[in-house]
Amino acid sequence: MSTSKIGWIGLGNMGIPMAEQLIKAGYAVTVYNRSKEKEAALMEMGASIAQSPKELIQETDVIMIMVSDDEAIKQIFESDGGLLEAKTLGKVIINMSTVSPTISKEMAAKCVEQGNNYLDAPVSGSVKQAETGQLVIMVGGENNACEKVRPILENLGKMVLLVGENGAGNQAKLAINSLLALYTQGLAETILFANSNGIKTEDLLSLINNAAIGNIFTKIKGDAILNDNYKAAFALKHIVKDLRLAQDEGISSPLAKTALKTFEDAAAEFGEEDLIAVIKALK
């Protein structure tokens, strides 16, 4: 069992299975979540509960965050009872959320001022990969801090790669999610084109999945379409957020602009559903 005490903030679709992986690995985990009912399952597995981020950082060594956006990060760090209010020393704070490089650089500077380390370490992968510890983790920050927490991160992912200084992890994630959006729209449009010419969805997917362009994503999202199951593993509204962040960081290609408009239009009706629900908006 590791002697590092871990604090976990954010118990959404990804946060819960990731925190569970750490508990199963033998770490002492303390959790904080704004929606208190989500803490119950972790308590049953042995997790402790903190009443605020401030209390959580005071009781742990490594703090891991998985929330939805920049505003949530600001609240966790800067609000009354936030992480920065504790004025701790020697902690490692790992922000695994998909947020802007700007917010990571800002929070990293404030952490360093207090004598702590900050890593941005967003992940590629969805709920299934979180449940099995098969995420891909891209890290921005100091090498020494990354190596210090690498054993922890390796319980969550099959790959942990330091890609640069603070903010670089977020930049890499925005690049990957831009490709995700393009691929999702392309898959949806391809299926609809085939259908319009009398080709069954299941037949087209069988062809794709046995061809060189087949991959795990096509299999998972293809099954979702076949089963008319659009429960969000990755909500469509979140890809809109990520595409906007990528735009803010300078992506301006024709495909990226088209994808942003497509998903923005779809979000009005299907924002809470999985991103592959874009196929319903494109019909």
NORKA-V684794 format. One record per backbone hydrogen bond with DSSP energy under -1.0 kcal/mol. NH is the residue of the N-H (numbers start at 1). CO is the residue of the C=O. Records with the same first field share a line. If there is no record, write none. Layout:
# NORKA-V684794
NH: CO, CO
This chain:
# NORKA-V684794
6: 28
7: 62
8: 30
9: 64
10: 32
16: 12
18: 14
19: 15
20: 16
21: 17
22: 18
23: 19
24: 20
25: 21
26: 23
27: 22
30: 6
31: 48
32: 8
38: 35
39: 36
40: 37
43: 39
44: 40
46: 43
47: 42
48: 29
50: 31
54: 81
56: 52
57: 53
58: 54
59: 55
61: 5
62: 5
63: 92
64: 7
65: 94
66: 9
73: 69
74: 70
75: 71
76: 72
77: 73
78: 74
79: 75
82: 79
83: 76
84: 77
86: 83
90: 115
92: 61
93: 117
94: 63
95: 119
96: 65
99: 97
104: 100
105: 101
106: 102
107: 103
108: 104
109: 105
110: 106
111: 107
112: 108
113: 109
114: 110
115: 112
116: 111
117: 91
119: 93
120: 140
121: 95
124: 136
130: 126
131: 127
134: 129
135: 156
136: 124
137: 159
138: 122
139: 161
140: 120
141: 164
146: 142
147: 143
148: 144
149: 145
153: 149
154: 150
155: 152
156: 153
157: 153
158: 135
159: 135
161: 137
163: 139
168: 165
171: 167
172: 168
173: 169
174: 170
175: 171
176: 172
177: 173
178: 174
179: 175
180: 176
181: 177
182: 178
183: 179
184: 180
185: 181
186: 182
187: 183
188: 184
189: 185
190: 186
191: 187
192: 188
193: 189
194: 190
195: 191
196: 192
197: 194
198: 195
199: 194
204: 200
205: 201
206: 202
207: 203
208: 204
209: 205
211: 208
214: 211
219: 215
220: 216
221: 217
222: 218
223: 219
224: 220
225: 221
226: 222
227: 223
228: 225
229: 224
236: 273
237: 271
238: 235
240: 236
241: 237
242: 238
243: 239
244: 240
245: 241
246: 242
247: 243
248: 244
249: 245
250: 247
251: 246
257: 253
258: 254
259: 255
260: 256
261: 257
262: 258
263: 259
264: 260
265: 261
266: 262
267: 263
269: 266
270: 266
271: 267
273: 270
274: 230
275: 234
277: 274
278: 275
279: 276
280: 277
282: 278
